[in-house]
Each structure stands twice: as structure tokens, then as C-alpha cells.
Amino acid sequence: MQERVALVTGSSRGIGRTIALSFARRGYQVVINYHRNREQAEEVMAEVNAAGSRGILVRADVSQAGEARELIEAGVKEFGRLDVLVNNAGINHDQLMLRIQDEEWERVINTNLSSTFYCSRAAVKHMFKKRFGRIINISSVVGISGNAGQAHYAAAKSGLLGLTYSIAREYGSRGITANAVAPGYIESDMTASLNAEQRRHILSGIAAGRLGKPEDVAAVVLFLASAEASYVNGQVIRVDGGMGPF
């Protein structure tokens, strides 16, 4: 994997951080993207270097088409290629639909969905020339089932699935695959704020009896990026510990 290059959007923290570090430990060269917190991104970079891999930091607000394009170009300029794009950047502000303001709707849709289109469109141009590419979109089980209080988030994550299927159909003949990963409840800053009753309620609906870890998601992403997954295309893989309905 020494020649492979992976770019992970929103990789300064959370699941994105774990995915980026997992690629580095596998020998990939890594493009680390952040929007606001450079300090956290620099910590990720230090761990990438400690793993014996090369990486670069690129600040970009991927919800903006121009900045998303510049992010992709920065990675290609540094490493000469881009093999794997993981569209992970996302935000959420839980709110009942009647209380969602227009600006909040647009911000969530642009950050979670439009960013994936912008980055994928820019990346495919380079992958197309190499006849190889892996596009992996981080969706959510909420994008499959919906959820009260998350209309904007669910709409964006569901939209990611349609976008994934379309990319897979358009570019599968050129050696480019597109797949989505749909995590369930994963240990994060958000789940850390759950009280004991909320946690018990959530766990009662998960067959595995525990919350997932970012490493559980990263393991599936690594597989989808690998040569072994060359015939896996246009798929959605749930990483949710067995949340119903199946």
C-alpha cells in the first residue's frame, strides 16, 4: 500500500480520525482534512508520522464546491495520485422538523450531502485516468430508517445512498467502485452525553448489546478500499451491531 493515497474528509476527530489513522497504519499516504480545529488535525498528523506513513494537512470547508475541489487538487499535487476518497465530513443539530430553520437545513444538507458530491466529482477526474478508485461514503442507519428530530440529517444521509449507487453505475467500468457505510450508534462525543436511561434504551435495541467503536467502522472502510473488495460496488454496509429491523 506504500503507493496508495487515501483522503478522508473531516478527519481531525471522531470516526474520520480513526479511519485516517487506520489507513496510515496500513501503509497508505493520507490527506487529512479539517475545517476549524487545526490543533486536533496536527495531533492526527503526528500519529500518522508515528505510524511510519506520510500525510498532509489541508484545511477546507467541503460544503463549498471550490474548497472541496482545492482539497482534492492539493492531495493529488502532493502525492501525484488519489486512490481512495472517504467522504466522512458531517454535522447534525437534532431538532423537530417544525423548528428547523432554513439556514440550518441548508447547512446540514450541504455539509453532509453536497460535500460528497463536490469531492467525488473532483476525485473521479483523477481516478478515471488511473482506471482505479475507491469512493466510500459514510452514511448512517438513520439514512435508511429515518429518525424523529433528525429530518435534515436523515435526508442528507439517505441522499448519500442514491449518490453512491449513481457513482457506482457511472464509473464501475473504469475500475472505480462506490460504496456506503451506514454506522449505527458509535462511541463519540454525542453518545458520551447520554444519560444512563437513554443508554439502556438504545442498548436494548442492539443485538450486540453494546455501542460500536470507531474502529468497527474503520475496519469496513479498509476492506472496501482493498483489492479484495474490487467486486463490491454500489452497496450499503450497516455497521450497527444488529439494530432492528433487519
Order of alpha helices (4+ residues) and beta strands (2+ residues): beta-alpha-beta-alpha-beta-alpha-beta-alpha-alpha-beta-alpha-alpha-beta-alpha-alpha-alpha-beta
